[in-house]
Amino acid sequence: MKQLAAVFVCLLAACLADKPQPCTSPPLLNGSLIVATQNEELFEIGTFLYDAQDRKIRVGVLGKLGNQTFIHDLLLIYREGVMYEINDWNKTCKKWPLKADFHPLAIPKDAVLLGQVVIGSSSGPGQGLLVNTWTGDIGGERQQRNNQYYFVKVLYIKLLFVVVVPGTYMMTVTEFGCIPVTTVQHTNKFGWIMTSFFNNIIGITDPSKLNPPDFCPDAMTEDVTREPADFWSLFFNK
């Protein structure tokens, strides 16, 4: 009987190993991204630095919202609850309160696997990328208590990364490494929002980029008309 139980456990472990499981991306990551909305109101292209260990994110983007174009360099430090708007050209900086919990870049544990495919070709080594696509619903208050949620709602960015807005999402990550490839989320205001990640590198090449420059103020920027920042407000309150 013990032998049968042992065989069953081994078979179960083998089955679980073959089936993709929800995963968490590397804690240190940097790369590039493109964000676009279905209604063509928003388009962004830029770079990001992601540090899940110290809970910091920096995003630099060139974007267009409606008829307005903008450039943003943002440093979000979640442990301190602050966000910096940085302008390296003229050495100016604004410091705002940050209203959001840090959410790691990860596939939620309750996500449903849509399928596993090869991007490119499986005809030869190096010709394709094996990825898994997951889907689920962001349900508002329940998801606000789920720290697994990150990047889907995050990105419009003013990123990556998070006010939780109800809706359907899809996330595609690599089978090996859980590196983000695309995230897609549906919202009532903008329709489908797609974020594509590329040129990802594990690690942070320049850790100093995750610290505010010397010319950034110690005190918060005074603006009684502006509420504490979160990911949604960052790009859309123009």
Buried (B, 14 or more C-beta within 10 A) or exposed (E): EEEEEEEEEEEEEEEEEEEBEBBBBBBBBBBBBBBBBBEEBBBBBBBBBBBBEBBBBBBBBEBBBEEEEEEBBBBBBBEEBBBBBBBEEEEEBBBBBBBBBBBBBBBBEBBEBEEEBEEEEEEEEEEBBBBBBBBBBBEEEEBBEBEBBBBBBBBBBBBBBBBBBBBBBBBBBBBEEBBBBBBBBBBEEBEBBBBBBEEBEEEBEEEEBBBBBEEBEEEEEEEEEEEBBBBBBBBBEE
